[in-house]
């Protein structure tokens, strides 16, 4: 199987850097799940067509990870809690 390229947008990098190491490992697990099965997330419609959002929990908080994908790569767009997530993603 070909190597899949994973790219991070600045909004994703910034949110990821703010997390503690144990939280980052949960995000890494989510990224591995997306690489294995990119259709795991829910595809968005309208302004966000082509964007998928994968929801997972870090302890008790629900975290959303937005990404775009094609067979060769995964583009990690944003990471955060639901509050203002979609508003910020549209920017």
C-alpha positions, 0 to 999 in steps of 0.5 A: 500500500502506498504511503499516505501523506498527512498535512496539517493546516495552521489552525490544526497545528495551533490547537494540537500544540496546546494539548497535553501529551496524553491528549495528543496521544488520543488525537494521534489515535484519531488521526490513525483511524482517519488514515485507515478509513477516511470515510469514518468522519461525517461529510459536511454539506453546503459551505463545508462540502468536501470536509469531513468531521470525525468526533471522538472523546478525550476523557469527557470532552467531545473533540471534533477533527476536521479533514479533507482527503483523497486516496494519497493524502489527508489534510488535517484542517482543524481540531477543537470542541464543538463551540464555534468550531464550524464558524471558525472552520468556514474562515 
